[in-house]
């Protein structure tokens, strides 16, 4: 992880550009398989537990770092545009993605 230079944004793929085809195939396959073998109650517990971890990390971070954007290395399953964010931006992004996955986002454009 590298701190970003102030007022400079790295050249990344645009939001919504998606994953490479092979990664998308494996992500969809793994998600579908896990969803098949996970009850709704278990899925809700997993999401709640991970949300609690994220909230704990975000609230225990130094205030001057919460809004600082950081460029991270590309990870499998992570869109290129999601590599240059701050701690404060991450929970909001997860909220948006979760709403779209659940089909409850009135701002979703179908993409």
C-alpha positions in Angstrom: 0.0 0.0 0.0 1.4 3.4 -1.0 0.1 6.8 0.2 -1.1 8.8 -2.7 0.5 12.1 -3.6 -1.8 15.1 -2.7 -3.9 16.5 -5.6 -2.8 13.7 -7.9 -5.0 10.8 -9.0 -3.5 7.7 -10.6 -4.7 6.6 -14.0 -7.2 3.8 -13.3 -9.9 2.1 -15.3 -13.3 4.0 -15.0 -15.8 2.8 -12.4 -17.9 0.0 -13.7 -15.3 -1.2 -16.2 -15.6 -4.6 -14.5 -13.2 -7.5 -13.9 -11.1 -9.4 -16.4 -13.2 -12.2 -18.0 -11.5 -15.0 -16.2 -11.8 -13.3 -12.8 -15.4 -12.5 -13.4 -16.1 -16.2 -14.3 -14.5 -17.5 -11.1 -16.1 -14.8 -8.9 -19.5 -15.6 -10.2 -18.9 -19.3 -9.9 -17.6 -19.0 -6.3 -20.4 -16.6 -5.3 -23.1 -18.9 -6.8 -21.7 -22.0 -5.1 -21.3 -20.3 -1.7 -24.8 -18.8 -2.0 -26.2 -22.3 -2.8 -24.7 -23.7 0.4 -25.3 -20.7 2.7 -28.6 -20.1 4.4 -30.1 -16.5 4.5 -29.5 -16.4 8.3 -25.8 -17.5 7.9 -25.3 -14.9 5.1 -26.8 -12.2 7.3 -24.5 -13.2 10.2 -21.4 -13.1 7.8 -22.4 -9.6 6.5 -23.1 -8.3 10.0 -19.8 -9.7 11.4 -17.8 -8.2 8.5 -19.6 -4.9 8.9 -18.7 -4.8 12.6 -15.0 -5.4 11.8 -15.0 -2.6 9.2 -16.8 -0.2 11.6 -14.3 -1.1 14.4 -11.3 -0.5 12.1 -12.8 2.8 10.7 -13.6 4.2 14.2 -10.2 3.3 15.6 -8.2 4.9 12.9 -6.4 8.2 13.4 -8.7 11.0 12.3 -6.1 12.5 10.0 -6.0 9.2 8.0 -9.7 8.6 7.6 -10.0 10.8 4.5 -6.6 10.2 3.1 -6.9 8.3 -0.2 -4.4 5.5 -0.7 -3.4 3.6 -3.8 -3.3 -0.2 -3.2 -2.0 -3.0 -5.4 -4.5 -4.7 -7.6 -6.1 -7.7 -5.9 -8.0 -10.5 -7.7 -11.7 -9.7 -7.7 -11.2 -5.9 -7.2 -12.0 -3.5 -10.0 -9.2 -1.2 -10.9 -11.2 1.9 -10.0 -11.6 0.6 -6.4 -7.8 0.8 -5.7 -7.6 4.5 -4.8 -9.9 5.1 -1.8 -9.9 6.4 1.7 -11.2 4.6 4.8 -14.2 6.9 4.8 -15.1 6.0 1.2 -15.1 2.2 1.7 -18.2 1.7 3.9 -20.3 4.0 1.6 -19.2 1.9 -1.4 -20.1 -1.3 0.3 -23.5 0.1 1.1 -24.1 1.1 -2.5 -22.9 -2.3 -3.8 -25.0 -4.2 -1.3 -28.1 -2.2 -2.3 -27.5 -3.0 -5.9 -26.9 -6.7 -5.2 -30.2 -6.8 -3.3 -32.0 -4.9 -6.1 -33.0 -2.0 -3.7 -31.0 0.8 -5.2 -33.3 3.4 -6.9 -30.2 5.0 -8.5 -29.0 1.8 -10.2 -28.8 2.2 -13.9 -28.9 -1.5 -14.6 -25.2 -1.7 -15.2 
